[in-house]
Structures are given as structure tokens and as C-alpha cells.
Amino acid sequence: MRILLVEDDALLGDGVEAGLKQAAYAVDWVHDGVAAELALRNGGYDAVILDLGLPRKSGLEVLAQLRRAGNRIPVLILTARDTVNDRIKGLDAGADDYLVKPFDLHELTARVRALIRRAHDAPAPVLRIAGIELDPATRTVRHDDKLLDLPAREFGLLHALLLNAGRVLTREQLGDALYGWGEEVESNAIDVHIHHLRRKLAPDAIRTVRGVGYMIAKD
């Protein structure tokens, strides 16, 4: 899962980025509203964490433009403006949720998980598909009741496939979900991760759609 973090406070942004990466998210971090709009034009994000008080263009302006363009990506607003009116403005501009600074990092990641679930019509916090059970909150995976030890990339890849069960995801889409800007990606990285997951799950757990990509079939 790939997150766009839009925050101009270096100390706060660094902490949020580290926490999200520890939770197995790929993170792209930009520091102003104009950079955020440029990043969003390229797409590929599962959610946006958006500060309101940004340089060059405010978070509310970025959000309003995003919604005018018909982009329905989940947006969590971060704000130091703890007034009802400011929260109303953010929600009316199209925000899906908000947090008032200072906040607990565990609450932030929990809210991000909830936004991504809703965006994929997955109301249950634990994904159970094809004998696989994945819990994003505890970062645990079981297959046929056996607990699996998955590194962050494999966990993120399996999470993306389960959230999109029944749909084919291309290698490019899976790469976008796993890697942020500046991270070196080998040309066969996705294939290698798929190979390792199949060994730990079952050879037929992940289907190859030749010339397109990979998928996990719905139950």
C-alpha cells in the first residue's frame, strides 16, 4: 500500500514517514501543496495524509481541486486548527477523516487502515480469502491456520492482492504499491516476491495472468 504524505513540518513528517514504513506502507513525502498536486497527477496512491497549513497552496485548496477532478482517493487531514468550523471546512471540501495535532501515531495508522478498507469495500479489519488470513493491524498472516513470517515487501504485496481479490494487478501497479520514490527496484523484484509468497502459501495461491499481471481469486 502506497501513501502520499503532505506535511511541511520536518520533524513531524519524519516521524510519520518512519511510522508508516514500519507498518509496511510505501511512503512518498512532499512538503507543499504544489508538490502534492504534481504527485497526485501521477496517481498510484491508496491514501493521502494531508496537512492543511501548507506553503505555496493550502491543504484545503489541494483537496478541493482533487475532488473537482473526480479523484476519490481517501484523504486524511492533519490540522493544528482545533475548531469545529475548521473541521467542517475540511470534511465539506471532501476529506474522509481528520486528526488534530498532536496525535498518536498508532491512531493515525489505524485511521489509514480504515480508510483503505472502506475504499476497497472491505469492512472487516481482517482479510480472509482463499484460506489466507491477513491482519493489517498486527501485521500477521495465517494460511490454513499456520502463522507465516513475511518481510515487509511480501506482506505489502499480499495485502494489495487480497484487497483487490478477483482483479488482476499489473507489475507496475504492484510496484507502485510497494516502493516509494528513490527506492531502487530490480526489474524482476515483483516476480521474486511472488515466487517467495507462493512457496510460503501454495503454488496456486496467486494466479499469473500471462502478459498482464497477478491476482488472487475470490472465494
Residue, then its C-alpha position, 0 to 999 in steps of 0.5 A: m500500500r502506497i501513501l502520499l504524505v503532505e506535511d511541511d513540518a520536518l520533524l513531524g513528517d519524519g516521524v510519520e514517514a518512519g511510522l508508516k514504513q514500519a507498518a509496511y506502507a510505501v511512503d512518498w513525502v512532499h512538503d507543499g501543496v504544489a508538490a502534492e498536486l504534481a504527485l497526485r497527477n501521477g496517481g498510484y496512491d491508496a491514501v493521502i495524509l494531508d496537512l492543511g497549513l501548507p506553503r505555496k497552496s493550502g491543504l484545503e485548496v489541494l483537496a478541493q481541486l482533487r475532488r473537482a477532478g473526480n479523484r476519490i482517493p481517501v484523504l486524511i487531514l492533519t490540522a493544528r486548527d482545533t475548531v469545529n468550523d475548521r473541521i467542517k471546512g475540511l470534511d465539506a471540501g471532501a476529506d474522509d477523516y481528520l486528526v488534530k495535532p498532536f496525535d498518536l501515531h498508532e491512531l493515525t495508522a489505524r485511521v489509514r487502515a480504515l480508510i483503505r478498507r472502506a475504499h476497497d469495500a472491505p469492512a472487516p479489519v481482517l482479510r480472509i480469502a482463499g484460506i489466507e488470513l491477513d491482519p493489517a493491524t498486527r501485521t500477521v498472516r495465517h494460511d490454513d491456520k499456520l502463522l507465516d513470517l513475511p518481510a515487509r515487501e511480501f506482506g505489502l504485496l499480499h495485502a494489495l492482492l487480497l484487497n483487490a481479490g478477483r482483479v488482476l494487478t499489473r507489475e507496475q501497479l504492484g510496484d507502485a504499491l510497494y516502493g516509494w520514490g528513490e527506492e531502487v527496484e530490480s526489474n524482476a523484484i515483483d516476480v521474486h516476491i511472488h515466487h517467495l509468497r507462493r512457496k510460503l502459501a501454495p503454488d496456486a495461491i496467486r494466479t499469473v495472468r500471462g502478459v498482464g499481471y497477478m491476482i488472487a481469486k475470490d472465494 
